[in-house]
Amino acid sequence: MSTPAQFTFRAVDATDDKLVRFMVAKQQLVLLAAANRRTYLSPIFIFIWLALSYLFVDYLGWWPDTRYGFIAYLRPLPALASTFMPLIYIVDWANRPSVEKLGRDAVQGEDMADFVEYYSRNPASGFWQLKINDHFVGFVGVDANNAKITKTAVLRHLFVQDPYPPTGIYHDLLAHALKHCLTVTPGLVEQVTATDCSLNPHVEIHDLSENVPGYYKSHRETKIVIQEAVKNASPGPLDVIIDSIDTLCSDIGSVSATYKALYDIFSLIKARREPSRLILHIVGPSPLLPLLCQPAFSPSLTHVIAHPPALLVHLATEYLTLPPPLSPEPKFWAIFRPISERVSEAERVVLGPNGEGYSNDELVLEMIVRGHGDRRRGVERTLHGWLRSRGLLPLAEVALLAPLLSKSRTQDSDPANNLMEKVSFNLNLTAEQQTLRAQVPLPYEHQGSDQPRSSPAIYYDPDSGDDIDDDDPDEDLDI
C-alpha cells in the first residue's frame, strides 16, 4: 500500500545556499523556452523556414512524383526537417545570452548576497521552499523590507521545477506567501506586486486599452486577440481574466455580440484538458450580468458581489434583521436582495444623511455558488467580510459590523429571543416604532377631564308604553 505524499513548506536557511542559488538561476532559464517558443510561432520564422525548405527541395529535386501514388507526397518531409533543426539551434543561440544575463543578475541581486538575513529583516518577508517527500519542488520569495513606507511587498522569486508545473503548485506557493505577507502583521502590507518580464510563461498581460475602434490605426478585434491568447497558452491550468466587460461591450457596440464573443472564448477555455477558469470583472447594473449568470452560459458559477458594510447596518437598525445565522436565511435574503439590487436605494441608504458612507478598506462580499451539472443543483449564498490588508475574513471581524454582531450574540442567550427568531414574521419594534406606539390615544381612556371619576350607574327614562307597577309587578301576568 503506497504512503500518501507529504507536502512541506519550510523557510530556507544557510544549508540551502547551493540549492537556492542554482534554482534562482534555473528560474530565469525557463524564460529561454518561452522566448524560443514565441520565435517559432512568429510569421517571420515560419516564412524563412518554408522558403529554405522550398529551395532545398527544388535543388535536390525532391518534388512529389504522382506515379508513385500518395506516398510520393512524403518525399519533401526530410527537407522540411533538415532546414528546421538548424533554425531552432540558431534561435536558441540568439536568445540564450540575454537569458543567461538575467540569471547572473538574479544570483548577484541584493537579496541573494545573504538571503537568510535579507528576508528576516521584516516579519512580512519570507523565502520558502516546498518539498514532497523530501524532494525539492519549488520556492517562493516575497520582499516586504520597504513596506513600512510604501505599504507594498514585491514577489521576487517564484519557481516550480518539472514535472510539477501542470499540477497547480504555483497556486499553492502563491497562496502560502500571500497569506503570510498579508496576515503576519495586519496593516503593514496592503498590496503585493511582481517583477514583470514580458517573457514570463506563467503570467501574460495583454494591454488593449489603446485598441479602440476608430482611434487606433492597427486596431484588431478584441475577441480575436483574446482567442489567440487562449489558443497559444501553455499546457496546464489556465485562468483567463478580462478586467472590464463594460469596456469590451462599449467597443463591440452590442450586448448580444459581446455575449456571443464571451461564449466563444469560454468554449475555448472549456475545451482544454486541464481545469481552467474564466474570470470577468463587471460593474452593476449591467445588461450583460443576467445573461452571464444563466446556466446556458455556464452550469457552474461563482458570483462575487461587493456591498458596503453600511447596508447591513441599515438592515439591522431599520428592519431588525441581522445576517445569518443570527436571522433565518429566508427572512434575511428576502429583505437584503431587493434592497441591494436597487442601486439607487442602496446608495441613498449608504450615502444619505444617516448613512455610514463607503469604506475603501472594508467590504461585504456576497458569494453565490452554483454547482457542476447533476452533482449539485442548488445555489448557495453566503456573506463574508473582506479587508484590504487581510483578504477574506468573518463578518464579525469587520470593524463596522463587530459591535452590532457581538451585541446580538449576547442577546441570543435569552431563550425568549431564540423563540422569536424561529417565527416567519417580525415581532420586534424599532425605537422609532416604539415612540409612535406610545403616542397613539387609546379608545377606553377619558381625556380632557380632570374631575374624579364617579361610580358607574344606569339612567333610564320610562315612556308611555312601559307597564311599570311597583306594588304588583306581576299583575299583568294571566295566571
C-alpha positions, 0 to 999 in steps of 0.5 A, spaced: 500 500 500 503 506 497 504 512 503 500 518 501 505 524 499 507 529 504 507 536 502 512 541 506 513 548 506 519 550 510 523 557 510 530 556 507 536 557 511 544 557 510 544 549 508 540 551 502 545 556 499 547 551 493 540 549 492 537 556 492 542 559 488 542 554 482 534 554 482 534 562 482 538 561 476 534 555 473 528 560 474 530 565 469 532 559 464 525 557 463 524 564 460 529 561 454 523 556 452 518 561 452 522 566 448 524 560 443 517 558 443 514 565 441 520 565 435 517 559 432 510 561 432 512 568 429 510 569 421 517 571 420 520 564 422 515 560 419 516 564 412 524 563 412 523 556 414 518 554 408 522 558 403 529 554 405 525 548 405 522 550 398 529 551 395 532 545 398 527 541 395 527 544 388 535 543 388 535 536 390 529 535 386 525 532 391 518 534 388 512 529 389 512 524 383 504 522 382 506 515 379 508 513 385 501 514 388 500 518 395 506 516 398 510 520 393 507 526 397 512 524 403 518 525 399 519 533 401 518 531 409 526 530 410 527 537 407 522 540 411 526 537 417 533 538 415 532 546 414 528 546 421 533 543 426 538 548 424 533 554 425 531 552 432 539 551 434 540 558 431 534 561 435 536 558 441 543 561 440 540 568 439 536 568 445 540 564 450 545 570 452 540 575 454 537 569 458 543 567 461 544 575 463 538 575 467 540 569 471 547 572 473 543 578 475 538 574 479 544 570 483 548 577 484 541 581 486 541 584 493 537 579 496 541 573 494 548 576 497 545 573 504 538 571 503 537 568 510 538 575 513 535 579 507 528 576 508 528 576 516 529 583 516 521 584 516 516 579 519 512 580 512 518 577 508 519 570 507 523 565 502 520 558 502 521 552 499 516 546 498 518 539 498 514 532 497 517 527 500 523 530 501 524 532 494 525 539 492 519 542 488 519 549 488 520 556 492 517 562 493 520 569 495 516 575 497 520 582 499 516 586 504 523 590 507 520 597 504 513 596 506 513 600 512 513 606 507 510 604 501 505 599 504 507 594 498 511 587 498 514 585 491 514 577 489 521 576 487 522 569 486 517 564 484 519 557 481 516 550 480 521 545 477 518 539 472 514 535 472 510 539 477 508 545 473 501 542 470 499 540 477 497 547 480 503 548 485 504 555 483 497 556 486 499 553 492 506 557 493 502 563 491 497 562 496 502 560 502 506 567 501 500 571 500 497 569 506 503 570 510 505 577 507 498 579 508 496 576 515 503 576 519 502 583 521 495 586 519 496 593 516 503 593 514 502 590 507 496 592 503 498 590 496 503 585 493 506 586 486 511 582 481 517 583 477 514 583 470 518 580 464 514 580 458 517 573 457 514 570 463 510 563 461 506 563 467 503 570 467 501 574 460 498 581 460 495 583 454 494 591 454 488 593 449 486 599 452 489 603 446 485 598 441 479 602 440 475 602 434 476 608 430 482 611 434 487 606 433 490 605 426 492 597 427 486 596 431 484 588 431 478 585 434 478 584 441 475 577 441 480 575 436 486 577 440 483 574 446 482 567 442 489 567 440 491 568 447 487 562 449 489 558 443 497 559 444 497 558 452 501 553 455 499 546 457 496 546 464 491 550 468 489 556 465 485 562 468 483 567 463 481 574 466 478 580 462 478 586 467 472 590 464 466 587 460 463 594 460 469 596 456 469 590 451 461 591 450 462 599 449 467 597 443 463 591 440 457 596 440 452 590 442 450 586 448 448 580 444 455 580 440 459 581 446 455 575 449 456 571 443 464 573 443 464 571 451 461 564 449 466 563 444 472 564 448 469 560 454 468 554 449 475 555 448 477 555 455 472 549 456 475 545 451 482 544 454 484 538 458 486 541 464 481 545 469 481 552 467 477 558 469 474 564 466 474 570 470 470 577 468 470 583 472 463 587 471 460 593 474 452 593 476 447 594 473 449 591 467 445 588 461 450 583 460 450 580 468 443 576 467 445 573 461 452 571 464 449 568 470 444 563 466 446 556 466 446 556 458 452 560 459 455 556 464 452 550 469 457 552 474 458 559 477 461 563 482 458 570 483 462 575 487 458 581 489 461 587 493 456 591 498 458 596 503 458 594 510 453 600 511 447 596 508 447 591 513 447 596 518 441 599 515 438 592 515 439 591 522 437 598 525 431 599 520 428 592 519 431 588 525 434 583 521 441 581 522 445 576 517 445 569 518 445 565 522 443 570 527 436 571 522 433 565 518 436 565 511 429 566 508 427 572 512 434 575 511 435 574 503 428 576 502 429 583 505 437 584 503 436 582 495 431 587 493 434 592 497 441 591 494 439 590 487 436 597 487 442 601 486 439 607 487 436 605 494 442 602 496 446 608 495 441 613 498 441 608 504 449 608 504 450 615 502 444 619 505 444 623 511 444 617 516 448 613 512 455 610 514 458 612 507 463 607 503 469 604 506 475 603 501 478 598 506 472 594 508 467 590 504 461 585 504 462 580 499 456 576 497 458 569 494 453 565 490 455 558 488 452 554 483 454 547 482 457 542 476 451 539 472 447 533 476 452 533 482 449 539 485 443 543 483 442 548 488 445 555 489 448 557 495 449 564 498 453 566 503 456 573 506 463 574 508 467 580 510 473 582 506 479 587 508 484 590 504 490 588 508 487 581 510 483 578 504 477 574 506 475 574 513 468 573 518 463 578 518 464 579 525 471 581 524 469 587 520 470 593 524 463 596 522 459 590 523 463 587 530 459 591 535 452 590 532 454 582 531 457 581 538 451 585 541 446 580 538 450 574 540 449 576 547 442 577 546 441 570 543 442 567 550 435 569 552 431 563 550 425 568 549 429 571 543 431 564 540 423 563 540 422 569 536 427 568 531 424 561 529 417 565 527 416 567 519 414 574 521 417 580 525 415 581 532 420 586 534 419 594 534 424 599 532 425 605 537 422 609 532 416 604 532 416 604 539 415 612 540 409 612 535 406 606 539 406 610 545 403 616 542 397 613 539 390 615 544 387 609 546 379 608 545 377 606 553 381 612 556 377 619 558 381 625 556 380 632 557 377 631 564 380 632 570 374 631 575 374 624 579 371 619 576 364 617 579 361 610 580 358 607 574 350 607 574 344 606 569 339 612 567 333 610 564 327 614 562 320 610 562 315 612 556 308 611 555 308 604 553 312 601 559 307 597 564 311 599 570 307 597 577 311 597 583 306 594 588 304 588 583 309 587 578 306 581 576 299 583 575 299 583 568 301 576 568 294 571 566 295 566 571 
